[in-house]
């Protein structure tokens, strides 16, 4: 597929995009643009190897970790999560299962309402430096009444994926981050992908900026270590590697991949469908990861039949969205989608 340079330039200027745009086909990179700075104050240029946060794009890693445990017989998709939560989070309906949480049909109350949020808001009600494990999120997850009967409908829920992280910790006895490293990151061979602490980022990681200009970063707006609903830092190259590893059966079995990527819900307001941990193109075989948070705007689309990955990874809250829109038009053209 081809990206029109003039269209892309206009989109990048719209919200002062800083980040990376790439197209990878099989083993070849056919397009690459790096814009702006990984560190504005020090004017550190963005490169294709810069590690950038992908926010909710991380949910696929949580989902795959859960499905690895399902494959290993350590967890059932239809198992009531109450069996693992015990007396914690008593407002979660006793009928809620991992499958409900994975498919955003649990109906649990969400600790983070994306419909009422601004980048400058301090949305976390506990000190951010304490949020280093899934268990540490229990006070945030508690106190939110059930919104609807489990399985009744689709409603995107960040809290559901943090509950899954709690489940992962309790089943394995390990920290959520170690579980994801062992079950997903290492089998996929993702050498530049990890959960990175926001107060101790390595030199090759991009800071996340709240606005299109200025130096205000997201350190006090997000958990110190992202958890089940976000927090992964990665590169464009690792994203392409992730998609290939997934579809080649190196993370979970092909049967599990098929189960996770079959359309379960139409989401008209997003012009997409949803599977289990993955967004899906509205009509064609293309898989999507997307993330949006203070200091992060991201989408990676994988065209299954041509083994093509198109990624837009931005290190500001809104900078990537005009670029994503422009790139989506090229993706639709390549797929022949009207």
C-alpha positions in Angstrom: 0.0 0.0 0.0 1.1 3.6 -0.5 0.8 6.7 1.6 0.5 10.0 -0.1 3.2 12.4 1.1 1.3 15.6 0.7 -1.8 14.2 2.5 0.4 12.9 5.3 2.2 16.3 5.6 -1.1 18.1 6.0 -2.2 15.6 8.6 1.0 15.9 10.6 0.8 19.6 10.7 -2.8 19.6 12.0 -1.9 18.7 15.5 1.9 19.0 15.3 2.4 15.3 15.2 5.5 13.9 16.9 6.2 10.2 16.6 6.7 7.5 14.0 4.7 6.3 11.0 5.7 3.1 9.3 4.6 0.5 6.7 6.1 -3.0 6.9 5.3 -5.7 4.4 6.5 -9.1 5.2 10.2 -8.7 6.0 10.6 -5.3 4.3 9.9 -1.7 5.6 8.4 0.2 2.7 7.7 3.5 4.4 9.1 5.4 7.4 8.6 8.9 8.8 10.0 10.1 12.1 8.8 13.5 13.3 9.5 15.8 16.2 11.2 14.9 19.5 11.3 12.1 21.9 12.5 14.7 24.5 11.5 18.2 23.6 13.5 20.2 26.1 16.7 18.4 25.1 15.6 18.3 21.5 16.3 14.5 21.2 15.0 13.6 17.8 12.4 10.9 17.3 13.8 7.8 15.5 12.2 4.5 14.2 13.8 2.7 17.2 12.4 5.1 19.8 10.3 3.2 22.4 6.9 4.9 22.6 3.9 4.2 24.9 0.9 2.7 23.2 -1.7 3.0 26.0 -4.7 0.7 25.4 -2.8 -1.0 22.6 -1.4 -3.0 25.6 -4.8 -4.7 26.2 -3.9 -7.3 23.6 -1.0 -8.3 25.7 -3.3 -8.8 28.7 -5.8 -10.8 26.6 -3.1 -13.0 25.2 -1.7 -13.7 28.6 -5.2 -14.8 29.8 -5.6 -17.0 26.8 -2.3 -18.7 27.4 -3.5 -19.6 30.8 -6.7 -20.9 29.3 -4.7 -23.0 26.9 -2.6 -24.4 29.7 -5.8 -25.3 31.7 -5.0 -22.9 34.5 -8.1 -20.7 33.9 -11.5 -21.2 32.1 -13.1 -18.5 30.0 -16.4 -19.3 31.7 -15.0 -19.3 35.2 -16.6 -16.8 37.5 -13.9 -14.3 38.5 -15.5 -14.2 41.9 -13.7 -17.5 42.6 -10.4 -15.6 42.3 -11.4 -12.2 43.7 -12.8 -13.6 46.9 -14.2 -10.8 49.0 -12.4 -8.1 46.9 -14.5 -5.9 44.6 -17.9 -7.0 46.0 -19.8 -4.9 43.5 -18.7 -7.0 40.5 -21.6 -9.4 39.6 -20.9 -13.0 40.6 -21.7 -14.0 37.0 -18.8 -12.1 35.4 -16.3 -14.3 33.7 -12.9 -13.7 32.0 -14.7 -13.9 28.6 -17.0 -11.0 29.6 -14.0 -9.0 30.7 -12.0 -9.7 27.5 -14.9 -8.8 25.2 -16.1 -5.6 27.2 -19.4 -7.2 28.0 -19.0 -7.6 31.8 -21.1 -4.6 32.7 -18.8 -3.7 35.6 -18.5 -0.1 36.6 -15.3 1.5 35.1 -12.7 3.3 37.2 -11.8 5.5 34.2 -14.6 7.1 32.3 -13.1 8.0 28.9 -16.2 10.0 28.0 -15.5 12.6 30.6 -11.8 13.2 30.5 -9.3 15.9 29.6 -5.5 15.5 29.2 -4.8 17.9 32.1 -7.1 16.0 34.5 -5.5 14.1 37.4 -7.8 11.1 37.1 -6.2 8.7 39.6 -7.4 8.9 43.2 -4.4 7.2 44.8 -0.7 8.3 44.6 0.5 7.3 41.2 3.8 5.9 42.6 1.9 3.2 44.4 0.5 1.7 41.3 3.1 -0.9 40.4 1.1 -4.1 40.6 -2.4 -5.1 39.7 -3.3 -5.6 43.3 -2.4 -2.0 44.0 -5.3 -1.0 41.7 -8.0 -2.6 44.0 -8.9 0.7 45.7 -9.4 2.3 42.3 -11.5 -0.6 41.0 -13.7 -0.7 44.1 -16.9 1.1 44.7 -18.2 1.2 41.1 -21.7 -0.3 40.8 -22.5 -2.8 38.1 -23.8 -1.0 35.0 -25.7 -3.8 33.3 -26.2 -7.6 33.3 -23.0 -9.5 32.2 -23.2 -10.4 28.5 -26.0 -8.0 27.8 -24.1 -5.7 25.5 -20.7 -4.2 24.5 -19.3 -1.3 26.5 -15.6 -0.5 26.4 -14.2 -0.8 29.9 -10.7 -0.1 31.0 -11.3 -1.5 34.5 -12.2 -4.9 33.1 -8.7 -5.3 31.8 -7.2 -4.4 35.2 -9.5 -7.0 36.8 -8.0 -9.5 34.4 -4.5 -8.4 35.5 -5.5 -9.1 39.1 -6.8 -12.5 37.9 -3.4 -13.2 36.2 -1.5 -12.3 39.4 -3.7 -14.6 41.5 -3.6 -17.6 39.2 0.2 -17.4 38.6 1.5 -16.0 41.9 3.7 -13.6 39.8 3.4 -9.9 39.1 1.3 -8.9 36.1 4.3 -7.5 34.3 6.3 -10.7 34.7 3.4 -12.8 33.5 3.1 -10.7 30.3 6.9 -10.9 29.7 6.9 -14.6 30.1 3.8 -15.5 28.1 3.7 -12.9 25.4 6.8 -10.6 25.0 9.5 -13.3 25.2 7.7 -15.9 23.0 7.1 -13.2 20.4 10.8 -12.1 20.5 10.0 -8.5 21.2 13.3 -7.2 22.4 12.3 -3.5 22.6 8.9 -4.0 24.2 8.2 -3.7 28.0 6.4 -2.0 30.7 8.6 1.0 31.6 8.3 3.1 34.8 7.4 6.7 33.9 9.8 8.2 36.5 12.8 6.2 35.3 12.6 6.0 31.5 15.7 4.8 29.6 17.4 7.1 27.1 15.7 5.5 24.1 12.2 5.9 25.4 10.0 8.9 24.4 8.4 11.2 27.0 4.6 11.5 26.7 3.5 15.1 26.2 0.0 16.3 27.2 -0.2 19.0 24.5 1.1 19.7 21.0 3.6 22.3 22.4 5.3 22.9 25.7 7.1 20.4 27.9 4.4 19.2 30.2 4.6 15.4 30.5 2.3 12.7 31.8 4.3 11.5 34.7 1.7 12.5 37.4 -1.3 11.7 35.2 -0.8 7.9 34.8 0.3 5.0 36.9 4.0 4.7 37.6 3.8 1.3 35.8 0.9 0.8 33.5 -1.1 -2.4 34.1 -3.8 -4.5 32.4 -5.3 -1.7 30.5 -2.1 0.1 29.3 1.5 0.8 29.9 3.5 -1.0 27.2 6.3 0.9 25.5 7.3 -0.5 22.1 8.7 0.3 18.7 7.4 0.2 15.1 9.6 -2.7 14.4 8.4 -4.7 17.4 4.8 -4.0 16.5 5.3 -5.6 13.1 7.1 -8.5 14.8 4.2 -8.8 17.2 1.6 -9.2 14.5 3.7 -11.8 12.6 4.3 -13.7 15.8 0.7 -13.7 16.7 -0.5 -14.9 13.3 2.3 -17.5 13.0 1.1 -19.1 16.3 4.2 -18.2 18.4 2.2 -16.7 21.2 -1.0 -18.7 21.3 -2.2 -21.5 19.0 -3.8 -20.7 15.6 -7.1 -21.9 17.0 -6.9 -19.4 19.8 -5.9 -16.6 17.4 -9.0 -17.4 15.4 -11.2 -17.3 18.5 -9.7 -13.9 19.6 -10.0 -12.3 16.2 -13.5 -13.4 15.1 -16.0 -10.5 15.1 -18.1 -10.6 18.2 -19.5 -7.1 18.3 -20.2 -4.3 15.8 -19.3 -0.9 17.3 -20.9 1.6 14.9 -19.7 4.7 16.7 -16.1 3.5 16.1 -16.8 2.2 12.6 -15.1 -1.1 13.7 -15.8 -4.4 15.1 -14.4 -6.0 18.3 -13.1 -9.5 18.9 -11.3 -10.4 22.1 -8.6 -8.0 23.0 -8.5 -6.7 19.4 -10.4 -4.2 17.3 -11.2 -5.5 13.8 -11.7 -3.6 10.5 -15.4 -3.0 9.9 -15.6 -5.2 6.7 -12.2 -6.7 5.9 -9.6 -9.0 7.4 -7.5 -6.4 9.2 -6.6 -6.3 12.9 -6.2 -3.2 14.9 -4.6 -2.0 18.2 -5.4 1.5 19.4 -4.3 3.6 22.4 -5.3 7.0 23.7 -4.2 8.5 26.9 -2.5 11.6 28.4 0.7 11.7 26.3 -0.1 8.8 24.0 -2.0 8.5 20.7 -1.5 5.3 18.7 -2.9 2.9 16.1 -1.4 -0.2 14.5 -3.3 -2.0 11.7 -2.3 -5.4 10.3 -3.6 -6.4 6.9 -3.7 -10.2 7.4 -3.6 -11.4 3.8 -0.6 -9.3 2.7 1.2 -9.4 6.1 1.3 -5.6 6.1 1.6 -3.5 9.3 0.8 0.2 9.2 1.6 1.9 12.5 1.2 5.5 13.8 2.8 5.9 17.2 2.6 9.4 18.7 4.0 10.8 22.0 1.4 13.4 22.6 -2.3 13.2 23.6 -3.9 14.2 20.3 -1.1 14.4 17.7 -1.6 11.1 16.0 -5.3 11.3 15.3 -5.2 13.4 12.0 -2.4 11.1 10.8 -4.4 8.0 11.8 -7.4 9.3 9.8 -5.2 10.0 6.7 -3.6 6.6 7.0 -7.0 4.9 7.4 -8.0 6.2 4.0 -5.0 4.6 2.4 -5.7 1.3 4.3 -9.3 1.2 3.1 -8.1 1.9 -0.5 -5.6 -1.0 -0.2 -8.3 -3.3 1.1 -10.9 -2.2 -1.4 -13.2 -1.1 1.4 -15.8 1.4 0.5 
